[in-house]
Structure formats: C-alpha cells, structure tokens
Amino acid sequence: MAVPKSKVFRARGRKRRTHYKLTLPSIVACPKCREMKLAHHVCKNCGVYNGVQVLPLEDEKQA
C-alpha cells in the first residue's frame, strides 16, 4: 500500500490549489436582436445561432 514518506504541509497543498478558480462565462450580444447570450450558444430570445434560424419563434409556435 502506498504511504507518504513525510507529512504534506498545509501550505504545499494550498499553493497547488491557488489556480483552482471560477471563471466568468463569456457573454456576448446576439448579432440579430442584441440580447445578451452565452457565446457559442443559441440565442434564447430570437432562436438564431451563427446566422441561422435554429429554434422557431414564439409567434410561429402559436400559429
């Protein structure tokens, strides 16, 4: 069984974990409706992704 040869001090583990941090999601404006959306995702407001209508609009769903 693997056993450490010496004690691992708190400072050593904490130094290793200094780079574990949260990053903010990249939010961009939709080129069609200017609503803020996540980058590389379909716009929830107008349903457009990369200039192509992917999701049907609310008006088309009701009709």
C-alpha positions in Angstrom: 0.0 0.0 0.0 1.3 3.5 -0.9 2.3 5.5 2.2 3.7 9.1 2.1 7.3 9.3 3.3 6.7 12.6 5.1 3.9 14.9 6.1 2.4 17.1 3.4 2.1 20.5 5.0 -1.0 22.8 4.5 0.9 25.4 2.7 2.1 23.0 0.0 -1.5 21.8 -0.8 -2.8 25.4 -0.7 -0.1 26.5 -3.1 -1.1 23.8 -5.5 -4.8 24.8 -5.3 -4.2 28.5 -6.0 -5.1 28.1 -9.7 -8.4 26.3 -8.9 -10.7 29.3 -9.5 -14.0 30.1 -11.2 -14.1 31.9 -14.4 -16.9 34.2 -15.6 -18.9 32.9 -18.6 -18.2 34.7 -21.9 -21.4 36.7 -22.6 -21.8 38.4 -26.0 -24.6 40.4 -27.7 -26.7 38.5 -30.3 -26.0 39.9 -33.7 -29.7 39.8 -34.7 -31.6 41.0 -31.6 -28.7 42.5 -29.5 -29.9 40.4 -26.5 -27.0 39.2 -24.2 -26.3 35.5 -24.6 -23.7 32.9 -23.9 -21.0 32.7 -26.6 -21.4 29.6 -29.0 -25.0 29.0 -27.8 -28.4 29.6 -29.4 -30.0 32.9 -28.6 -33.0 32.2 -26.3 -34.7 35.4 -27.4 -34.7 35.0 -31.2 -33.5 31.4 -31.7 -30.6 32.2 -34.0 -27.2 30.5 -34.0 -24.4 31.5 -36.3 -26.8 33.5 -38.6 -29.2 30.5 -39.0 -32.7 30.3 -37.5 -32.5 27.2 -35.4 -35.4 27.5 -33.0 -38.9 28.5 -34.1 -40.1 31.9 -32.8 -43.0 32.2 -30.3 -45.3 33.6 -32.9 -44.8 30.6 -35.2 -45.4 28.2 -32.3 -48.8 29.7 -31.6 -49.9 29.7 -35.2 
